[in-house]
């Protein structure tokens, strides 16, 4: 007997169906794709039993005739392509003709469809071809309804490996979100086990749809939408501000021509483009929508079309990062001088008992800050106290209040400020109250208290200085020799040597060994730490200068626990409140504000 045999058609179709429909969410994806391709303006998804009992998608799109229904469930039956050449220009979400055939192989499929609301037909088929296909007249308005019941009932082995019903239902909901995010001009409804879970009207923008699906009404105010158009593609980006920072990337999405795809490069572009806007360890929420000429992308490399091969991926990556950087730069200029508050305090202090705040902190929002425009933060300081003028002042003996920690002389910086006011007070109505937890400077102005992180504030001040003028270089008496550990390190040092030298790092190669001959002035890391810090810059890409200047500012800024003279502390506070951006180079807020009214309410005096 021969060992190799051809499988019966019914068994082959069931096995092949597993590549397209491996769980209920996959069938949801395919059916919604068909509804969108049909031009539906209203799409409804209903699910029972996590999708195993029933999945139904209803649309008001183009509909099908009787002859179309007779063929639509056959393998590779499609209205979207006619030849291989059509794949190069396919603009629809589906095109292989596998979805309905796979559904008919693993479930009982019922389709009702009408072209014009006058004549409608009903198809019933599956699972497999065992029951054949029946077509009869029915009544239905224009559009199509597809209902799949008993998913995987005839394949117990596959059904046994499904998750619990609520888990499968949640995966279906996530697929629904993916589709709804990319098509704001379509209204969507989701019903789970007879309960309406989501009703999305037509949205005016991608930002509005993103907010309605994933954020509450207050958070929606911190969502932004930006666009960048190139020759063969355009990019639309929805991104949340630092108020919406998340500890993970679960609310980051990438779409190509309406499809949710897995693309690490573009996810990375979202992170790179927003660097310096978010604290270390936190990530933006957002979505990247790439609309590209189909001839410049291959959507046929993955069975579920989750991956795309772009003809020029690096150009798209650059378009995303540059668009985000330009937007953030413009926004920082537009909202220069903002003060950061903790909004939770408003509600907590208004509650009946203050201890509730101490005993039940809100874990999700405890790091969230909300920006409120602080008018008259310094009552229009005179020109000599403007940030640009302050940072541009030369080092002369009369400017004696330099930031020199009293116990850490090595942390001396170039920042200076002249003040003839008595200690604890400034000429701008600021009063230095003291320090909290050996890091926060407490400043009073009018009826407001500012808690200023001395390290983050000084770090930002130094960063602005480094941006304004060249980094001072100090030649080393003894060069630092070192060996690289990979060709990637060698390539980085070779190609970026000139850029590093402009940033104060002079590196030469001699006899196959690298050596560092000069570093920025006041550099105080050990040799091994220095080498590691420089080589780590290879991950910075086009942001090498910003990363390095942020590193310099961090190392040279006063640290937590450093003691500051009262006049120096007040000068630091004045300079911090005058900064154009009230965040450190790594994205953390440098201060937040609490007013007199909040404190009075905290102790029930109001």
VOGU-3710 file (C-alpha; in Angstrom, 3 decimals, decimal comma):
1> xxxxxxxxxx> 0,000/0,000/0,000  1,272/3,496/-0,847  2,196/5,668/2,117  1,136/8,920/0,443  -2,539/9,467/-0,286  -4,612/12,417/-1,436  -6,961/13,604/1,302  -10,692/13,641/0,585  -11,811/17,166/-0,499  -13,918/17,728/2,624
11> xxxxxxxxxx> -11,031/16,888/4,981  -8,582/18,986/2,966  -10,906/21,982/3,109  -11,256/21,700/6,894  -7,497/21,565/7,371  -6,905/24,474/4,990  -9,573/26,494/6,777  -7,426/26,440/9,903  -4,885/28,719/8,214  -7,535/31,391/7,729
21> xxxxxxxxxx> -9,870/30,778/10,669  -8,036/29,447/13,696  -10,423/30,974/16,247  -13,641/33,055/16,329  -11,783/36,389/16,172  -10,286/35,403/12,813  -13,747/34,843/11,346  -14,870/38,182/12,791  -11,946/39,858/11,041  -12,766/38,284/7,671
31> xxxxxxxxxx> -16,489/39,018/7,811  -16,012/42,666/8,800  -13,428/43,025/6,010  -16,029/41,789/3,530  -18,616/44,211/4,890  -16,213/47,142/4,545  -15,195/46,092/1,032  -18,881/45,952/0,104  -19,137/49,664/0,902  -21,199/49,319/4,051
41> xxxxxxxxxx> -21,848/52,526/5,999  -23,329/50,661/8,994  -21,830/47,418/10,282  -23,182/45,370/13,192  -21,349/42,509/14,891  -23,171/40,076/17,189  -21,453/37,271/19,099  -22,792/34,499/21,317  -20,754/32,060/23,379  -17,427/33,688/22,597
51> xxxxxxxxxx> -18,157/33,209/18,891  -18,405/29,430/19,019  -22,194/29,453/19,130  -22,824/32,350/16,776  -21,041/35,095/14,874  -23,145/37,432/12,774  -22,121/40,470/10,738  -24,757/42,710/9,134  -24,015/45,514/6,685  -25,869/47,835/4,319
61> xxxxxxxxxx> -23,353/47,520/1,498  -23,658/46,511/-2,142  -25,175/43,073/-1,608  -25,090/40,033/-3,915  -27,282/38,453/-6,588  -28,386/34,816/-6,616  -25,531/33,830/-8,940  -23,008/35,454/-6,567  -24,407/33,566/-3,578  -24,097/30,277/-5,424
71> xxxxxxxxxx> -20,347/30,861/-5,846  -19,254/33,004/-2,887  -18,648/30,087/-0,519  -16,502/28,139/-2,985  -12,724/28,016/-2,432  -10,901/31,013/-3,925  -14,117/32,562/-5,230  -13,685/36,330/-5,236  -14,923/39,458/-6,990  -11,761/41,434/-6,187
81> xxxxxxxxxx> -9,036/39,983/-8,407  -8,898/38,190/-11,737  -5,172/37,481/-12,113  -1,836/37,712/-10,313  -1,329/41,183/-11,739  -4,380/42,404/-9,828  -2,575/41,712/-6,548  -0,268/44,650/-7,310  -3,176/47,072/-7,285  -5,645/45,446/-4,878
91> xxxxxxxxxx> -7,139/48,124/-2,636  -9,627/45,925/-0,807  -9,093/44,350/2,602  -9,844/40,867/1,315  -8,911/39,433/-2,057  -8,078/35,724/-1,793  -11,605/34,374/-1,671  -10,849/32,170/1,319  -12,989/33,633/4,115  -16,454/32,285/3,283
101> xxxxxxxxxx> -15,041/28,997/2,019  -13,156/28,520/5,286  -16,243/29,468/7,301  -18,373/26,961/5,395  -15,798/24,252/6,087  -15,867/24,667/9,878  -19,346/26,043/10,683  -22,939/26,210/9,559  -23,097/29,266/7,288  -26,180/31,328/6,473
111> xxxxxxxxxx> -26,037/34,355/4,162  -28,867/36,757/3,310  -28,199/39,388/0,663  -29,962/41,912/-1,546  -28,781/44,343/-4,197  -31,711/46,750/-4,099  -34,095/45,772/-1,249  -36,592/44,413/-3,822  -35,151/40,949/-4,400  -33,243/39,044/-1,716
121> xxxxxxxxxx> -31,774/35,560/-1,493  -30,780/33,251/1,338  -27,900/30,749/1,189  -27,406/27,928/3,700  -24,327/25,701/3,522  -21,943/23,562/5,556  -20,096/22,431/7,381  -18,096/21,212/4,417  -20,067/20,008/1,417  -21,813/17,213/3,286
131> xxxxxxxxxx> -25,105/19,094/3,494  -24,705/20,792/0,144  -25,901/24,350/-0,433  -29,512/25,568/-0,476  -30,645/28,891/-1,956  -34,121/30,351/-1,582  -35,867/33,680/-1,757  -36,192/35,806/1,368  -36,863/39,363/2,471  -34,080/41,782/3,330
141> xxxxxxxxxx> -33,100/45,388/2,777  -30,040/46,221/0,684  -26,880/44,703/2,100  -25,692/41,376/3,441  -26,021/39,374/6,655  -23,582/36,539/7,349  -24,237/34,181/10,250  -21,877/31,385/11,295  -23,096/28,964/13,986  -21,546/25,917/15,616
151> xxxxxxxxxx> -17,979/26,985/14,848  -15,619/23,965/14,981  -18,415/21,626/16,119  -17,266/19,123/13,509  -13,604/19,522/14,538  -13,565/18,743/18,298  -9,756/18,772/18,476  -9,622/22,397/17,362  -12,537/23,468/19,505  -10,919/21,915/22,573
161> xxxxxxxxxx> -8,001/24,309/22,301  -10,098/27,474/22,272  -9,928/29,686/25,337  -12,842/30,234/27,689  -15,858/31,961/26,207  -15,123/35,330/27,799  -11,526/35,219/26,524  -12,603/34,429/22,976  -15,264/37,134/23,182  -12,616/39,625/24,257
171> xxxxxxxxxx> -10,419/38,687/21,297  -13,410/39,286/19,035  -13,928/42,669/20,705  -10,287/43,593/20,090  -10,693/42,682/16,419  -13,803/44,863/16,299  -11,743/47,739/17,733  -9,040/47,240/15,094  -11,581/47,551/12,299  -13,490/50,447/13,805
181> xxxxxxxxxx> -10,306/52,461/14,447  -9,297/52,463/10,792  -12,706/53,448/9,367  -14,187/56,411/11,243  -16,606/57,139/8,378  -18,459/53,878/9,132  -20,772/53,422/12,114  -20,229/50,216/14,094  -22,218/48,304/16,713  -21,054/45,406/18,881
191> xxxxxxxxxx> -23,382/43,047/20,763  -22,071/40,293/23,045  -24,498/37,619/24,269  -27,450/39,877/23,607  -25,993/42,955/25,348  -25,002/46,046/23,395  -21,359/46,764/24,257  -20,433/49,480/21,790  -22,343/51,819/19,496  -20,060/54,018/17,436
201> xxxxxxxxxx> -21,614/56,716/15,267  -19,757/58,082/12,270  -16,714/60,025/13,507  -15,327/63,175/11,925  -11,697/62,117/12,328  -9,373/59,276/13,268  -8,702/61,057/16,547  -12,396/61,173/17,428  -12,848/57,468/16,708  -9,712/56,551/18,726
211> xxxxxxxxxx> -10,968/58,554/21,702  -14,478/57,110/21,582  -13,123/53,546/21,561  -10,203/53,705/23,968  -10,363/56,811/26,158  -12,794/58,583/28,436  -14,114/62,081/27,784  -11,464/63,807/29,914  -8,554/61,936/28,346  -9,762/62,719/24,830
221> xxxxxxxxxx> -8,636/66,331/25,278  -4,999/65,194/25,250  -5,175/63,343/21,944  -3,673/64,844/18,776  -3,902/64,044/15,068  -1,143/64,948/12,610  -0,519/64,178/8,949  2,406/63,847/6,561  2,011/63,321/2,788  4,754/61,959/0,527
231> xxxxxxxxxx> 4,906/60,904/-3,127  3,657/57,310/-2,897  2,136/57,305/0,570  0,672/59,436/3,314  0,801/59,021/7,062  -1,810/59,993/9,642  -0,828/59,737/13,287  -3,049/59,823/16,334  -0,924/60,265/19,450  -1,641/61,024/23,078
241> xxxxxxxxxx> 0,282/63,677/24,966  2,362/62,928/28,072  -0,830/63,135/30,128  -1,775/59,744/28,636  1,548/57,985/29,264  1,230/54,214/29,720  3,603/51,696/31,345  3,225/49,399/28,315  2,527/49,521/24,564  -0,884/47,843/24,612
251> xxxxxxxxxx> -2,618/50,923/23,155  -0,299/51,350/20,182  -1,572/50,414/16,724  -0,189/50,339/13,186  -2,421/50,210/10,102  -1,582/49,936/6,419  -4,397/50,699/3,969  -6,917/50,002/6,709  -5,389/46,726/7,895  -4,012/46,318/11,414
261> xxxxxxxxxx> -0,488/44,985/10,912  2,441/43,869/13,027  5,340/46,178/12,187  8,059/46,656/14,779  9,775/49,362/12,742  6,747/51,664/12,762  6,037/50,966/16,429  9,640/51,992/17,030  9,080/55,143/14,960  6,227/56,136/17,274
271> xxxxxxxxxx> 8,557/55,770/20,259  11,486/57,550/18,589  9,349/60,421/17,385  8,064/61,142/20,891  11,338/60,756/22,776  11,762/63,409/25,426  8,004/63,766/25,770  7,498/60,790/28,062  9,260/59,673/31,253  11,627/56,722/31,040
281> xxxxxxxxxx> 9,679/53,475/31,149  6,465/55,046/29,851  5,057/54,957/26,350  2,615/56,962/24,236  -0,825/55,779/23,230  -1,505/56,203/19,560  -1,998/54,786/16,098  -0,124/55,122/12,825  -2,197/54,941/9,650  -0,189/54,421/6,457
291> xxxxxxxxxx> -2,093/54,916/3,197  0,213/53,600/0,463  0,085/52,852/-3,236  -0,585/49,054/-3,360  2,217/48,729/-5,896  4,644/49,859/-3,174  3,616/47,197/-0,643  3,093/43,436/-0,578  0,066/42,456/1,506  0,198/38,816/0,421
301> xxxxxxxxxx> 3,045/37,556/2,615  0,946/36,410/5,591  -2,139/34,116/5,566  -4,087/36,551/7,747  -2,500/39,653/6,132  -1,034/40,710/9,503  2,292/41,651/7,944  3,221/43,891/5,032  6,469/44,223/3,113  7,018/47,882/2,159
311> xxxxxxxxxx> 9,154/48,767/-0,860  10,727/51,679/1,060  10,224/51,030/4,771  12,966/53,440/5,872  11,267/56,410/4,179  7,987/55,643/5,941  9,820/55,297/9,264  11,484/58,688/8,741  8,187/60,296/7,740  6,615/59,165/11,020
321> xxxxxxxxxx> 9,475/60,232/13,299  10,021/63,614/11,619  6,299/64,362/11,628  6,080/63,621/15,349  9,196/65,619/16,209  7,977/68,649/14,264  4,608/68,464/15,992  6,124/68,175/19,480  8,522/71,041/18,797  5,650/73,245/17,633
331> xxxxxxxxxx> 3,478/72,228/20,578  6,241/72,965/23,079  6,620/76,434/21,601  2,867/77,002/21,601  2,420/75,962/25,237  5,654/77,298/26,648  5,453/77,967/30,379  2,741/75,462/31,234  2,343/74,368/34,838  1,591/70,753/35,680
341> xxxxxxxxxx> -0,974/69,807/38,293  -2,194/66,538/39,718  -5,922/66,449/38,853  -6,713/63,632/41,244  -6,125/66,010/44,158  -9,123/68,088/43,135  -11,470/65,121/43,603  -9,739/63,581/46,592  -9,655/66,768/48,617  -13,319/67,303/47,896
351> xxxxxxxxxx> -14,201/63,866/49,273  -15,561/63,303/52,744  -12,393/61,789/54,175  -8,850/62,613/53,196  -7,396/59,261/54,456  -9,119/57,602/51,490  -6,365/59,071/49,320  -3,674/57,597/51,526  -5,200/54,139/51,784  -6,439/53,623/48,195
361> xxxxxxxxxx> -4,141/55,282/45,676  -5,270/55,097/42,075  -2,629/52,804/40,611  -3,537/53,572/37,018  -3,454/57,336/37,304  -0,920/57,971/40,028  1,725/59,046/37,489  -0,622/60,974/35,209  -0,269/64,737/35,029  -2,576/67,236/33,387
371> xxxxxxxxxx> -1,319/70,420/31,815  -3,106/73,668/32,581  -1,994/76,909/31,043  -0,645/79,080/33,828  -1,243/82,685/32,896  1,024/85,183/34,589  3,318/82,524/36,063  5,966/85,186/36,550  3,886/88,309/35,807  5,709/88,885/32,502
381> xxxxxxxxxx> 9,333/88,887/33,712  11,596/91,597/32,319  13,647/90,718/29,194  16,802/89,960/31,161  14,949/87,137/32,918  13,615/85,576/29,709  14,973/82,024/29,305  17,030/82,824/26,187  18,685/85,840/27,797  19,202/84,032/31,091
391> xxxxxxxxxx> 20,922/81,077/29,468  23,047/83,271/27,216  24,639/85,282/30,050  28,453/85,119/30,100  30,348/83,753/33,069  31,626/86,821/34,919  32,573/87,327/38,570  29,517/89,414/39,420  27,222/86,495/38,649  28,136/84,683/41,795
401> xxxxxxxxxx> 25,119/82,479/42,471  26,141/79,454/40,455  24,591/76,069/40,993  27,259/74,506/43,156  25,951/71,919/45,638  27,525/72,693/48,965  28,637/69,088/49,478  29,302/68,033/45,884  31,775/70,341/44,230  32,199/68,049/41,208
411> xxxxxxxxxx> 28,645/68,839/40,116  29,439/72,504/39,379  27,689/73,780/36,233  27,798/76,830/34,036  24,381/78,135/34,955  24,532/81,495/36,741  22,035/84,121/37,762  22,406/87,533/39,330  20,190/88,433/42,245  20,407/91,278/44,698
421> xxxxxxxxxx> 17,216/90,330/46,536  17,375/89,042/50,109  17,531/85,313/50,574  14,195/83,421/50,333  12,599/86,153/48,165  12,868/87,198/44,532  11,916/90,315/42,664  9,152/88,387/40,889  7,009/87,613/43,909  8,510/84,184/44,549
431> xxxxxxxxxx> 9,305/83,020/48,068  11,489/80,018/48,860  9,690/78,040/51,560  12,091/75,131/51,902  12,780/71,649/50,617  10,693/68,465/50,841  12,175/64,946/50,911  15,565/66,427/50,082  14,706/66,856/46,397  11,645/69,122/45,947
441> xxxxxxxxxx> 12,080/72,867/46,224  8,919/74,461/47,630  8,181/77,859/46,133  5,265/80,129/47,036  3,802/82,734/44,696  0,555/84,570/45,419  -1,765/81,769/46,611  0,073/78,963/44,855  2,727/76,440/45,821  5,167/74,997/43,293
451> xxxxxxxxxx> 6,960/71,735/44,061  10,045/71,700/41,844  12,203/68,610/41,296  15,659/70,170/41,624  17,389/67,524/39,504  14,828/67,514/36,678  14,661/71,306/36,607  18,427/71,766/36,542  18,693/69,020/33,943  16,325/70,902/31,619
461> xxxxxxxxxx> 18,152/74,186/32,170  21,471/72,592/31,229  19,911/70,866/28,236  18,661/74,230/26,917  22,175/75,614/27,407  23,757/72,787/25,430  21,276/73,353/22,617  22,110/77,055/22,552  25,889/76,832/22,267  28,657/74,317/21,445
471> xxxxxxxxxx> 29,621/71,755/24,045  32,974/72,704/25,644  35,655/70,059/25,003  38,399/68,972/27,370  41,382/67,017/26,008  42,435/64,059/28,121  45,957/63,860/29,505  45,794/60,084/29,047  43,621/58,709/26,266  41,087/55,985/27,101
481> xxxxxxxxxx> 41,778/52,843/24,995  39,017/50,328/24,408  38,021/47,404/22,202  34,627/47,019/20,559  32,666/43,793/20,841  30,886/43,772/17,491  31,048/44,986/13,914  27,962/47,062/14,686  29,998/49,062/17,232  32,803/49,592/14,732
491> xxxxxxxxxx> 30,373/50,737/12,058  28,738/53,171/14,466  32,026/54,740/15,570  33,279/54,981/11,991  30,165/56,546/10,483  29,274/58,849/13,380  32,763/59,977/14,405  32,312/63,524/13,067  28,944/63,905/14,762  30,411/62,726/18,065
501> xxxxxxxxxx> 33,292/65,176/17,756  30,840/68,062/17,349  29,294/66,891/20,622  32,604/66,938/22,493  33,699/63,314/22,035  36,927/62,842/20,053  37,606/59,208/19,120  40,478/57,875/17,031  41,510/54,421/15,821  45,113/53,245/15,873
511> xxxxxxxxxx> 46,386/49,772/15,020  42,920/48,228/15,255  42,211/49,719/18,684  39,944/52,643/19,531  40,842/55,405/21,961  38,991/58,407/23,376  41,164/61,539/23,267  38,719/64,232/24,432  35,414/64,474/26,287  33,013/67,262/27,258
521> xxxxxxxxxx> 34,309/69,457/30,071  33,508/68,284/33,619  32,939/64,693/32,469  33,141/62,511/35,588  32,276/58,919/34,668  34,747/56,066/34,901  36,488/54,779/31,785  34,261/51,718/31,450  31,099/53,742/32,042  32,268/56,304/29,484
531> xxxxxxxxxx> 32,799/53,682/26,787  29,465/52,013/27,505  27,599/55,348/27,456  29,089/56,298/24,078  28,406/52,915/22,458  24,824/52,970/23,747  24,267/55,956/21,456  24,142/53,659/18,440  20,504/52,980/19,323  19,667/56,686/19,149
541> xxxxxxxxxx> 19,653/56,801/15,345  18,964/60,299/14,031  18,470/61,535/17,614  22,127/61,064/18,568  22,678/64,732/19,462  19,542/64,986/21,597  20,369/61,760/23,443  23,932/62,832/24,151  22,974/66,317/25,326  20,322/64,828/27,582
551> xxxxxxxxxx> 22,976/62,480/28,998  25,357/65,399/29,648  22,612/67,398/31,327  21,624/64,449/33,526  25,193/63,775/34,689  25,967/67,423/35,454  22,699/68,421/37,106  22,353/68,598/40,879  21,161/65,312/42,317  18,602/64,217/44,840
561> xxxxxxxxxx> 20,039/64,954/48,267  22,418/67,715/47,153  22,171/70,713/49,466  21,542/74,085/47,829  22,050/77,516/49,285  18,694/79,331/49,688  19,632/81,948/47,094  20,772/79,256/44,653  17,555/77,305/45,232  15,480/80,407/44,545
571> xxxxxxxxxx> 17,489/81,186/41,407  16,945/77,623/40,208  13,204/77,965/40,825  13,038/81,251/38,916  14,873/79,773/35,953  12,696/76,636/36,040  9,449/78,601/35,920  10,794/80,588/32,966  11,711/77,513/30,907  9,992/77,083/27,530
581> xxxxxxxxxx> 9,309/73,401/28,272  8,519/72,254/31,799  9,790/68,714/31,314  13,232/67,226/31,708  14,912/65,947/28,507  13,657/62,449/29,351  10,034/63,564/29,494  9,339/63,848/33,229  7,491/66,951/34,515  9,847/69,132/36,528
591> xxxxxxxxxx> 7,157/70,512/38,829  3,522/70,518/39,778  1,353/73,120/41,426  -0,978/73,112/44,409  -3,014/76,158/45,309  -4,269/77,543/48,628  -7,853/76,503/47,987  -6,904/72,841/47,603  -5,011/72,861/50,884  -7,870/74,530/52,725
601> xxxxxx> -10,282/71,938/51,389  -7,887/69,167/52,406  -8,237/70,169/56,053  -11,959/71,023/55,689  -11,519/74,773/56,239  -13,736/75,594/53,251
//
